[in-house]
Amino acid sequence: MSSVFNRSNFPDKELLQAASSFGTPAYLYSQKVLEETASEALRFSAPYGLTVRYAMKALPSAAILRIFTAKGLGIDASSGYEVLRAERAGIPSRNITLTAQELPEFFTELIERGVSFNACSLHQLESFGTHFNGRSVGVRFNPGLGSGHANRVNTGGPASSFGIWHEHVAEVKRLAGKHSLTVERIHSHIGAGTDPEVWVHCARLTLAMAAQFETATTVSLGGGFKVARMPDETPADLRKIGSAVKEEIEKFESSYGRKLHLEIEPGTYLTANAGVVISKIIDISDTGSNGYKFLKVDAGMTEVLRPSLYGAQHPMWSVPLGGSAQGGGDYLVVGHCCESGDILTPAPSNPEGLLPRRFSQPAIGDLLIIGACGAYCAGMPAKNYNSFPEAPELLLESSGGIRMIRKRQTLDQMLQNEQCSPN
Ligand SMILES: *Cc1c(COP(=O)(O)O)cnc(C)c1O
């Protein structure tokens, strides 16, 4: 099951080879795990048809988009620029849906090329209708419930700005009528976590919206399927959730006579456990007998921002390279930025807190592997902070080879848009 992080997908030999050929820090992704998770998602049960869209903001590199497209997944883009990026990667426009907080000025071009659209606010629906009178459209609702693991990843409920509030159905209908729009898809994405009961509840709320739009032929439940990055975490069980949701869609059919097509849009689930960051221990220090011991690595918030942002937990282990080992013990792992928040071992869900980890024989020069770095790491860095270049991305291919899919950024690339008068 790829919903649980498995260190054996990243053997020492490959990690050492990647580090010696491409340097550290570097991201390494497993093609095998990416393809397995895609297959698992495609087995989600849907009585009247299923589309799985990859929420590309989780890991937007072209090579990854192509792997998922080859598996038969569509793309969910969170901004106009993501649509352009996917198109440049060779993804056909008709395979892409735009579900965005910000409608780009060029959105009409995207729609004309065949990108489908979920209106995420009344204003977006009005803008779409003004340009595309008589077309079909999706509408993203906020069904009034959320259950992300922290407030910052909650995407439903009254404190979330994503989607049209569920009580504004009449206004949606008025705008649709005014512009002769056909509401064909009802969308929600609340980040429902692991509990099948919560998913059923979320599906019911979304279907209740679909019931109010007779033209709706598709429901999308979004993403938010939780994975286990750490051994003590519980992942979402896609089979259980799928069979519970399937029942709801069948009930809907018997009540309303409509066979709804189902869409899901995982980001995290498809990528989180498919990647690691390979870093190197660059220093070991301490703050005395009443203080802490620190492992300093050549990566940090510039590669993995989630711990600083959410107090997210990532598994870590060292791969010895023959340096002189320190005694084992509990260490805080800190990143290379001159920033006190650059901590890779915060307390769970508390970026202000500290929770040292046990390491048996760490040595300066060892590799320090940060696990479960596929989702929201390379795509969501504190980019170029302290002027560190973007790390390269590597793919551990199914054949066993290691291929670079994004080069390390150079200083020239980092500075290329600066304008200074000649001196
Ligand atoms: C981010 C996003 C997703 C994916 O969320 P995960 O928690 O990564 O699965 C799905 N749908 C939409 C609309 C999103 O914005």
The ligand as an SDF file (V2000), in Angstrom:
LIG
                    3D

 15 15  0  0  0  0  0  0  0  0999 V2000
   -5.1730   20.9870   -3.5640 C   0  0  0  0  0  0  0  0  0  0  0  0
   -6.4000   20.4680   -4.2060 C   0  0  0  0  0  0  0  0  0  0  0  0
   -6.6150   19.0910   -4.2750 C   0  0  0  0  0  0  0  0  0  0  0  0
   -5.6640   18.0630   -3.7020 C   0  0  0  0  0  0  0  0  0  0  0  0
   -5.5990   18.0620   -2.3110 O   0  0  0  0  0  0  0  0  0  0  0  0
   -4.7450   16.9510   -1.5600 P   0  0  0  0  0  0  0  0  0  0  0  0
   -5.0250   17.2040   -0.1230 O   0  0  0  0  0  0  0  0  0  0  0  0
   -3.3180   17.1810   -1.9330 O   0  0  0  0  0  0  0  0  0  0  0  0
   -5.2230   15.6290   -2.0320 O   0  0  0  0  0  0  0  0  0  0  0  0
   -7.7540   18.6460   -4.9140 C   0  0  0  0  0  0  0  0  0  0  0  0
   -8.6470   19.5120   -5.4340 N   0  0  0  0  0  0  0  0  0  0  0  0
   -8.4770   20.8550   -5.3730 C   0  0  0  0  0  0  0  0  0  0  0  0
   -9.4830   21.7510   -5.9750 C   0  0  0  0  0  0  0  0  0  0  0  0
   -7.3400   21.3690   -4.7640 C   0  0  0  0  0  0  0  0  0  0  0  0
   -7.1680   22.6930   -4.7090 O   0  0  0  0  0  0  0  0  0  0  0  0
  1  2  1  0
  2  3  1  0
  2 14  2  0
  3  4  1  0
  3 10  2  0
  4  5  1  0
  5  6  1  0
  6  7  2  0
  6  8  1  0
  6  9  1  0
 10 11  1  0
 11 12  2  0
 12 13  1  0
 12 14  1  0
 14 15  1  0
M  END
$$$$
